Amino acid sequence: MDVLNTLGLFIGSLISNTLASLSGGGAGLIQFPLLIFLGLPFSIALATHKIASVALGIGATINHIRNGTLAWKITVYVIAVGTLGVILGANLILSIPVKFAEAALGALIISLGIYSVTSKELGQISAPQHRNSIGFIIGAISLFIIGIINGSLTAGSGLFVTLFLVRWFGCDYKQAVAITLVSVGLFWNAIGAVAIYQAGATIYWPWLPVLLVGSLLGGYLGAHLAHQRSNQLIKRCFEALTFVIGFKLLLDL
C-alpha cells in the first residue's frame, strides 16, 4: 500500500474501534468494509479483521482493569459459554449464503436499537437479576447462539452481548460494555480468528501491523471515554451504532 492508503486504513481502524469500545460492539462497521474496498476478498478480509479486532479487546481490557470496572465472574462465564458457538460459526461461514445471513442480522440489530430507544431506563442502573442456576443456563444458550453470529459474521455480535447483559443479567451499560469488550473483543475474536484460519481462510499479514495499532489505540481510547461518560451517553452511542450497522447490512444486499 502507498502512504495515503496506509493512513486511511489506520484512521478507519482507529475510529471504528474507538466507537466499538465506547458502545460495546460494531468494530466491523468501518474496518471490515474498508478491507474489502482496498481489495481483499471476503474470507481473507474477515479473517484479517478478526485478528486485528483482538487488539481492540487488549486495549479495552488494559483500561478496564486499571479502572476496576470488570465483573470478573460474569466475564469468565461469557467467555466460556460463547466459545463453542464462535468456533461453530467460524466453520459455518464458508458454507452459508453470506448476503442472506447479513440481511437477517441487520434486521435483528435494528430491532435491538428500537428496543433500547423505547426502554428509557434500560441499563441506567445496575439491578442484578437471573443470576441463579436457571438464569445462567438460559444465558448460556443465548450466548452460545450469539457466539455463532460472532464467529461467522462481520459486525454486530458485540452489540447483542451488550444488550443481553443489560436486559437479562441486569447490568448497567458501563458494566455490560466492559464485559463485552473483554469477553468478545479479546477472547471470542481471538478464538474466532484461529478457527476461521483453520477452516481455510487466509489472513493478509502485511496489513496487520497498521490494523493492530489502530485497534489497540481505539480500544483503549473508547474504554477511557466509557469510564468518563454517563450510562445515558453510552446508551445513545449504542443505539446509534445499531441503526447505522443494521441499515448498512440491509442496504448492502
C-alpha positions in Angstrom: 0.0 0.0 0.0 1.0 3.6 -0.5 1.2 6.2 2.3 -2.3 7.5 1.6 -3.9 4.1 1.8 -2.0 3.2 4.9 -3.1 6.4 6.6 -6.7 5.7 5.6 -6.5 2.2 6.9 -5.1 3.4 10.3 -7.7 6.2 10.7 -10.6 3.8 9.7 -9.3 1.2 12.3 -8.9 3.9 15.0 -12.4 5.4 14.5 -14.2 2.1 14.3 -12.5 0.5 17.3 -13.0 3.7 19.4 -16.7 3.6 18.7 -16.9 -0.1 19.3 -15.0 0.2 22.6 -17.3 3.0 23.8 -20.6 1.3 22.7 -19.9 -2.4 23.2 -19.6 -3.6 19.6 -19.5 -2.7 15.9 -15.8 -2.6 15.1 -16.6 -4.2 11.7 -18.8 -1.3 10.7 -15.9 0.7 9.1 -12.9 -1.6 9.4 -14.2 -4.7 7.5 -15.7 -2.8 4.6 -12.5 -0.8 4.3 -10.5 -4.0 3.9 -13.0 -5.1 1.1 -12.7 -1.6 -0.5 -8.9 -1.9 -0.5 -9.1 -5.2 -2.4 -9.3 -8.1 0.0 -11.7 -11.0 -0.8 -14.5 -11.6 1.8 -13.0 -14.5 3.6 -9.5 -13.0 3.8 -10.9 -9.6 4.9 -13.0 -11.4 7.6 -10.0 -13.4 9.0 -7.7 -10.3 8.9 -10.4 -8.2 10.6 -10.9 -10.9 13.3 -7.2 -10.9 14.1 -7.0 -7.1 14.3 -10.0 -6.9 16.5 -8.2 -8.8 19.2 -6.1 -5.7 19.8 -9.3 -3.8 20.4 -10.0 -6.2 23.3 -6.5 -5.8 24.6 -6.6 -2.1 24.7 -10.1 -2.1 26.3 -9.0 -4.8 28.8 -6.0 -2.8 30.0 -8.1 0.3 30.6 -11.0 -1.5 32.4 -8.6 -3.5 34.6 -6.9 -0.2 35.6 -10.2 1.4 36.4 -11.6 -1.7 38.2 -14.8 -1.8 36.1 -14.9 -5.5 35.3 -17.3 -8.0 36.8 -14.9 -11.0 36.6 -17.3 -13.8 37.3 -19.7 -12.8 34.5 -16.8 -12.0 32.2 -15.4 -15.6 32.5 -18.9 -17.0 32.2 -19.5 -15.1 28.9 -16.1 -16.3 27.5 -16.7 -19.9 28.4 -20.3 -20.4 27.1 -19.7 -18.5 23.9 -16.5 -20.2 22.8 -18.1 -23.3 21.1 -20.6 -21.0 19.3 -17.7 -18.9 17.9 -15.9 -22.0 16.7 -19.1 -23.4 15.1 -19.8 -20.0 13.4 -16.3 -19.7 12.0 -16.7 -23.1 10.3 -20.2 -22.3 9.0 -19.4 -19.0 7.4 -17.6 -20.7 4.4 -20.7 -22.6 3.5 -23.7 -20.3 4.1 -25.1 -17.5 1.9 -23.4 -14.5 3.4 -25.7 -11.8 2.0 -28.8 -13.5 3.3 -27.3 -14.0 6.7 -26.1 -10.4 6.9 -29.5 -9.1 5.9 -31.2 -11.1 8.7 -28.6 -9.9 11.1 -29.2 -6.3 10.0 -32.9 -6.6 10.8 -32.2 -8.1 14.2 -29.6 -5.3 15.1 -32.1 -2.6 14.2 -34.6 -4.3 16.5 -32.1 -4.0 19.3 -31.8 -0.3 18.7 -35.6 0.2 18.7 -35.9 -1.8 21.9 -33.2 0.3 23.6 -34.7 3.6 22.5 -38.2 2.7 23.7 -36.9 1.4 27.0 -35.9 4.7 28.6 -34.5 3.4 31.8 -32.8 0.4 30.4 -29.2 -0.1 31.6 -29.1 3.2 33.6 -28.5 1.5 36.9 -27.2 -1.9 37.9 -30.0 -4.2 39.0 -28.7 -7.8 39.1 -31.2 -10.5 38.1 -31.4 -14.1 36.8 -28.1 -14.9 38.5 -29.3 -18.4 39.6 -28.9 -21.8 38.0 -31.8 -21.5 35.6 -30.8 -17.9 34.7 -27.3 -19.0 33.9 -28.4 -22.0 31.8 -30.8 -19.8 29.7 -28.0 -17.2 29.4 -25.5 -19.9 28.3 -27.8 -21.0 25.5 -28.4 -17.4 24.3 -24.7 -16.5 24.4 -23.9 -19.7 22.5 -26.2 -18.5 19.7 -24.6 -15.1 19.8 -21.2 -16.8 19.6 -22.2 -18.4 16.4 -23.0 -15.0 15.0 -19.7 -13.6 16.2 -17.7 -16.4 14.6 -19.5 -16.2 11.2 -20.3 -12.5 10.5 -18.5 -9.2 10.4 -20.2 -6.8 12.8 -22.8 -6.6 15.4 -22.3 -9.6 17.7 -20.8 -7.4 20.5 -24.0 -5.3 20.4 -26.1 -8.4 21.1 -23.9 -9.4 24.0 -24.0 -5.8 25.5 -27.8 -5.6 25.3 -28.2 -9.2 26.6 -26.1 -8.5 29.6 -28.2 -5.4 30.3 -31.6 -7.0 29.8 -31.1 -10.5 31.2 -28.5 -10.1 33.9 -29.4 -6.5 34.9 -26.0 -4.9 34.2 -25.9 -1.2 33.6 -24.4 -0.1 30.2 -20.9 0.6 31.6 -20.7 -2.8 33.2 -22.1 -4.5 30.1 -19.7 -2.7 27.7 -16.7 -3.6 29.9 -17.6 -7.3 30.0 -18.3 -7.4 26.2 -15.0 -5.7 25.3 -13.0 -8.3 27.3 -15.0 -11.4 26.5 -16.0 -10.7 22.9 -13.4 -8.2 21.8 -10.4 -10.1 23.2 -11.3 -13.8 23.7 -14.1 -14.5 21.2 -12.4 -12.7 18.4 -9.1 -14.4 19.1 -10.8 -17.8 19.1 -12.8 -16.9 16.0 -9.7 -15.8 14.2 -7.9 -19.0 14.9 -11.0 -21.1 14.0 -11.7 -19.3 10.7 -8.0 -19.6 9.7 -8.1 -23.4 10.4 -11.3 -23.6 8.4 -9.4 -22.5 5.3 -9.5 -18.7 5.3 -6.3 -16.7 4.7 -5.0 -13.8 6.7 -3.4 -10.9 4.9 -0.4 -10.4 7.1 1.1 -7.2 5.5 -1.8 -5.0 6.7 -2.0 -6.4 10.2 0.6 -4.0 11.9 -1.4 -0.9 10.9 -4.7 -2.5 11.9 -3.4 -3.8 15.2 -2.1 -0.3 16.2 -5.4 1.3 15.3 -7.4 -1.3 17.1 -5.2 -1.2 20.2 -5.3 2.6 20.5 -9.1 2.7 19.6 -9.9 0.1 22.2 -8.0 1.9 25.0 -9.5 5.3 24.0 -13.0 4.1 23.8 -12.8 2.3 27.2 -11.4 5.6 28.7 -14.3 7.6 27.3 -16.8 5.0 28.5 -15.4 5.2 32.0 -15.6 9.0 32.0 -19.1 9.3 30.5 -22.6 8.5 31.7 -24.7 5.4 31.1 -27.1 7.6 29.2 -24.4 8.7 26.7 -23.2 5.1 26.3 -26.8 4.0 25.7 -27.2 6.7 23.0 -24.0 5.6 21.3 -25.1 2.0 21.4 -28.4 2.9 19.8 -26.8 5.0 17.1 -24.5 2.1 16.1 -27.3 -0.4 16.0 -29.2 1.7 13.4 -26.1 2.5 11.3 -24.8 -1.1 11.3 -28.3 -2.6 10.8 -29.2 -0.4 7.8 -25.8 -0.8 6.3 -26.1 -4.6 6.4 -29.6 -4.4 4.8 -28.5 -1.9 2.1 -25.5 -4.0 1.1 -27.9 -6.6 -0.5 
